[in-house]
Amino acid sequence: MKRENASFLLGGIFLGFILGAVFAHFLFQTPAPAAFQTTMPAPVNPSDPMGAGNNAAVGGAGALGGGAGTPGGGQMMQQIQEEMGSLKKALEANPKDAALLTRMGNLYYDAGMFDRARDYYIKSLESDPRNPNVSTDLGICYHRLGQADEALQRFRASLAIDPRHWQSWLNLGIVSLFEKQDVKTTEEAFARVKELNPAFQGLPQLQQALDRVKAGGKP
């Protein structure tokens, strides 16, 4: 993806600014008003700044502006398919090229095909295991596939690579809060996001969700 500033889990919930929150892909999703955001935010994908995850912190098909059912969606999907065809040919010549594998994963992610995206991110990490952006994107795919425990493990693995990777802290906090109601881990994660990226605008909404859980409610 080149989701270095994008991968998050805040897609449809919190702002359209994250992970396709930081899940990298900060471009085409319009966030719902805070008063109406009642579901878990999408993750942010750091390796794909043009993807949904970055605009929404974990959205789908965001890199191209929407799915096939949205205005212009058919043309966008055609563009995705054409680029996939070119990438597949390039990968035949260089099957272990981490950048090509990551880009293919990003395209599948943007198309909402998270199982296929997961597979390409895994292959990319086999070639470049020290890439926290791709590692975080893989965690977001696990989350999208309903595998919260695997997602949390992957975010922690990303932080083992780079303890200052704020997107990983953000996604760790989001999944810990919305899937596990793990207050301790969430507080630590959000504190680190505030320290590492004080300009991040999504923390007030996330803190409100955390406060609701601490009061015995739901996020």
Helices and strands as residue ranges (DSSP letters): E 7-8, G 34-36, E 44-44, H 52-56, G 62-64, H 73-93, H 98-110, H 114-127, H 132-144, H 148-161, H 166-180, H 183-196, H 203-214
